[in-house]
């Protein structure tokens, strides 16, 4: 694949807050730790050498992988490396979208792998392990039960219960068939079908099925996949769980940070609650709230705890306390020797709201790295873009803007009436002066006539452009088709299409090409063709 790179600001697809972060805007400096550059990583490495839970982490990961390690030697090597104080993780996280969901899921993981490789080149005395944190405790099944392939939406019709990672995949036969039937016939489609069926039709829960599938795609790169829905790991988190539920520290710090961000002109992405934990069982995941009488209630379940009872519950069953979106990052950084978190634009923004809470609990805040974003096409579509006299940068503009620009470039006529309006404007200046001499109160009437004429001239200009468009109808149809091809449903390709479309075309070389062309610390949008 060939690559070209575009500034995020030129795509019109990323938030003001993310762009401010990447440009090191001073107003945001207090909301993050080290910046994602080589100097920042050097400092982060030193700070993370004090990590204490390596033996527990490795034991838990080996237990989760079980027999998968025998066929994943690169992963097994990375697990052994994690025992060393000179090994650090680079982490990304995502929900358990069936069949990986949108394309950006793959981009997150590839960014983590590439950043780990780049850091090894820059700091050869250390080792760096890419990690995918599975959001197994998330309960929003409607967000993860579907994917889109070749424009077709495929949905796993099932009732979501409790944490999605604990759901059985026994009812997935039909959705697996629907998904694989879109592949067509080729060596790559046969291979992908085998990987999908082996993962999702083996009677595993969704967490284990996702691990098996993602491992089959990325085990050669040493990607380590973690499921933190484990009692042994939660035990490390238990002191913070207790302290936060009883003292509501995360709510205080995150709400204060959100308010200051908004006062500085930035939008808050998430909002903390007084208690930022759910009570989790195999049957349900419900919020914990404090009642006026001081007791704690698990909503909708008729379960109540006194303060002493909830302390004992946390001590005996820490796995039953599931962090929400604002506390999960703290849990992640507590149990990993992590340097950086790789996330989408919205994720980076909500992490900025969390720094004060990390400071309160004396936990190292990770370097925030936006995942690589990309648009992937081929020479055929790229050729059409260039023949239409556009660039990959300009193609991000709205389709009507592109069509108007094309017509204005290609027309043999002058379609704007600016010169004529300047003449009319001068005439109205004379009219207004004469009217003022007769009666000063006539000035507003003159301005009103001028405004109506300006509107009429603008409408005429639009009609000239519309008429000229009819002379370029074929080219304008091509512009619409190219735009639809590159931006399905008017949005970025990575946010809708599943990776299967590209895997069937490129096979495993897809990942190699992404690794070759992604530049995690350059902060550019990649166009690959």
TORGU-775487 format. One record per residue (C-alpha): x, y, z. Coordinates in steps of 0.5 Angstrom, whole numbers, plus 500, padded with zeros to 3 digits. Example, Ala and Ser with C-alpha at 12.3 -4.5 7.8 and 13.67 -1.06 7.14 Angstrom:
  xx  yy  zz
 525 491 516
 527 498 514
This chain:
  xx  yy  zz
 500 500 500
 502 507 499
 501 512 504
 499 520 505
 498 523 511
 493 529 513
 493 533 519
 487 532 524
 485 539 523
 484 538 516
 479 533 516
 474 536 520
 473 530 524
 476 531 531
 474 535 537
 477 542 539
 479 538 545
 483 533 542
 486 538 537
 488 543 543
 491 537 546
 496 535 540
 498 542 540
 500 542 547
 495 548 548
 497 551 555
 490 551 558
 490 543 558
 497 542 561
 494 541 568
 490 535 565
 495 530 563
 502 527 565
 507 527 560
 506 528 553
 507 523 548
 514 524 545
 520 521 547
 522 525 553
 515 524 556
 516 516 555
 523 517 558
 520 520 564
 514 515 564
 519 509 564
 523 511 570
 516 513 574
 513 506 572
 519 502 575
 516 502 582
 510 497 579
 509 492 584
 504 486 581
 508 483 576
 508 476 579
 500 476 580
 499 479 573
 503 474 569
 500 468 573
 493 471 572
 495 472 564
 497 465 564
 491 462 567
 487 466 562
 490 464 556
 491 456 558
 492 452 552
 492 458 547
 500 459 549
 502 453 546
 500 456 539
 502 463 541
 510 463 542
 511 470 541
 505 472 547
 508 467 551
 515 470 551
 512 477 552
 509 474 558
 515 472 561
 518 479 559
 513 482 564
 516 479 570
 522 483 569
 522 490 572
 525 493 565
 518 491 561
 513 496 560
 506 495 557
 502 500 552
 495 499 552
 489 500 548
 482 498 550
 475 496 547
 468 493 548
 467 486 546
 464 488 539
 462 481 535
 467 480 530
 471 486 532
 466 491 530
 468 497 527
 475 498 523
 478 502 528
 478 496 533
 483 494 529
 487 500 528
 487 501 536
 491 494 537
 495 496 531
 497 502 534
 499 499 540
 503 494 537
 507 499 533
 508 504 539
 511 498 542
 516 497 537
 518 504 536
 519 504 543
 524 498 543
 528 502 537
 528 508 542
 530 505 548
 533 498 547
 535 496 554
 527 496 556
 522 491 553
 515 494 551
 509 489 551
 502 491 547
 496 490 551
 489 489 549
 484 490 555
 478 487 554
 472 491 557
 469 484 559
 465 488 565
 461 492 560
 453 491 560
 451 495 554
 450 489 549
 446 493 544
 453 497 543
 457 491 541
 452 486 538
 452 488 531
 457 489 526
 457 492 518
 460 488 512
 459 491 505
 454 495 508
 450 490 511
 448 490 518
 449 483 522
 446 483 529
 446 478 534
 439 477 536
 440 475 544
 438 478 550
 444 482 554
 445 480 561
 450 482 566
 457 483 564
 457 482 556
 464 478 557
 460 473 561
 455 471 556
 455 465 553
 456 464 545
 451 458 544
 446 462 540
 451 465 535
 451 460 530
 446 464 526
 450 470 526
 456 467 525
 453 464 518
 450 471 516
 457 474 517
 461 469 514
 456 468 508
 458 475 506
 466 473 505
 465 470 498
 470 465 496
 477 466 496
 483 463 500
 483 469 505
 475 468 506
 476 461 508
 481 462 513
 477 468 516
 471 463 516
 475 458 520
 478 463 525
 471 466 526
 468 459 527
 473 456 532
 472 462 536
 465 463 536
 462 456 536
 466 453 541
 462 454 547
 466 459 550
 463 465 553
 464 472 549
 470 474 553
 474 468 552
 471 467 544
 474 475 543
 481 473 546
 481 467 542
 479 471 535
 483 477 537
 489 472 539
 489 468 532
 489 475 528
 495 478 532
 499 473 536
 505 473 531
 506 480 534
 506 478 541
 499 482 543
 497 480 550
 490 480 552
 487 481 559
 480 480 562
 480 484 568
 474 481 571
 478 476 576
 477 476 583
 485 476 584
 486 482 580
 480 486 584
 483 484 590
 489 489 589
 483 494 587
 479 493 593
 482 498 598
 481 503 593
 474 501 591
 472 501 599
 475 508 600
 472 511 594
 465 508 595
 465 511 602
 468 517 601
 466 519 594
 473 521 592
 472 520 584
 466 524 584
 469 530 588
 475 530 583
 472 529 577
 466 533 577
 471 539 579
 476 537 573
 470 537 569
 467 544 571
 474 547 570
 475 544 563
 468 547 561
 470 554 564
 476 553 560
 472 552 554
 472 545 553
 467 540 553
 467 534 558
 466 527 555
 463 524 561
 460 525 568
 462 522 575
 457 519 580
 457 519 587
 459 512 587
 462 510 581
 461 502 582
 456 497 579
 455 491 583
 456 485 579
 453 478 578
 452 473 573
 445 475 573
 446 483 573
 450 489 573
 447 494 577
 449 501 580
 450 502 587
 447 508 591
 447 511 598
 441 512 601
 439 518 606
 439 513 612
 447 511 610
 445 504 607
 448 502 600
 443 500 595
 444 495 589
 438 498 585
 433 494 582
 435 488 586
 432 489 593
 440 488 596
 442 493 601
 448 494 605
 450 497 612
 457 501 611
 460 495 615
 457 490 611
 459 493 604
 466 493 607
 466 486 608
 463 485 602
 468 488 598
 474 484 602
 470 477 601
 468 479 594
 472 484 590
 470 481 584
 463 483 585
 464 491 585
 465 493 577
 468 500 576
 464 504 571
 467 508 565
 471 513 570
 474 508 575
 476 503 570
 482 507 568
 484 507 575
 484 500 575
 487 498 569
 493 503 571
 494 499 578
 495 492 575
 499 494 569
 506 496 568
 503 501 563
 506 507 560
 501 509 555
 494 509 553
 491 509 546
 484 511 545
 480 514 540
 478 522 540
 473 521 545
 477 517 550
 483 522 550
 478 527 552
 475 523 558
 481 521 560
 483 528 561
 478 529 566
 481 523 571
 488 526 572
 486 529 579
 483 523 581
 489 519 579
 493 524 583
 489 523 589
 490 515 589
 497 516 588
 497 512 581
 501 514 575
 497 517 570
 499 514 563
 501 518 557
 495 519 552
 496 517 545
 490 518 540
 490 511 536
 492 512 529
 486 514 524
 486 511 517
 482 511 510
 484 505 506
 482 505 499
 485 502 492
 489 505 486
 482 505 482
 479 510 487
 485 514 488
 486 515 481
 478 517 480
 480 522 486
 486 525 482
 483 525 475
 477 529 478
 483 534 480
 482 533 488
 487 531 493
 486 526 499
 486 532 503
 480 536 499
 476 530 499
 474 530 506
 470 537 505
 462 536 504
 460 533 497
 456 539 495
 462 543 497
 467 539 492
 461 539 487
 461 546 487
 469 547 487
 469 542 481
 464 546 477
 468 553 478
 474 550 476
 472 547 470
 467 552 467
 468 557 462
 464 562 465
 465 566 470
 459 564 475
 460 569 481
 457 576 481
 462 580 485
 464 585 480
 457 587 479
 455 587 486
 461 592 487
 458 596 482
 451 596 485
 454 597 492
 458 604 489
 451 606 486
 447 605 493
 453 609 496
 451 615 492
 443 613 492
 444 613 500
 448 620 500
 442 623 496
 437 620 500
 440 623 506
 441 630 503
 433 630 502
 431 626 509
 436 623 514
 431 618 516
 431 615 509
 438 611 510
 434 605 513
 430 605 507
 436 605 502
 439 599 506
 433 595 506
 433 596 499
 440 594 498
 439 588 502
 433 585 498
 438 586 492
 444 583 495
 439 577 497
 437 577 489
 444 577 487
 446 571 491
 440 567 489
 442 569 481
 449 567 483
 446 560 485
 442 559 479
 448 560 475
 452 555 479
 446 550 478
 445 551 471
 453 550 470
 452 544 474
 448 540 468
 454 541 464
 458 537 468
 453 532 470
 457 526 469
 463 528 473
 459 530 479
 456 523 479
 463 521 480
 464 525 485
 458 523 489
 460 516 488
 467 517 490
 465 520 496
 460 515 498
 466 510 497
 471 513 502
 466 515 507
 460 510 508
 454 514 510
 457 520 510
 462 518 516
 469 516 517
 470 509 514
 473 506 520
 467 508 524
 462 503 520
 466 498 516
 468 491 519
 475 489 518
 473 483 514
 472 487 508
 480 489 508
 482 482 510
 479 478 505
 482 483 500
 489 483 503
 489 477 508
 495 478 513
 498 483 509
 493 488 512
 496 488 519
 503 488 516
 501 494 511
 498 498 517
 504 497 522
 509 499 516
 505 506 515
 502 507 522
 506 513 526
 503 513 533
 507 519 535
 506 523 528
 499 525 530
 497 525 523
 491 522 519
 493 516 514
 490 515 507
 493 508 505
 492 506 498
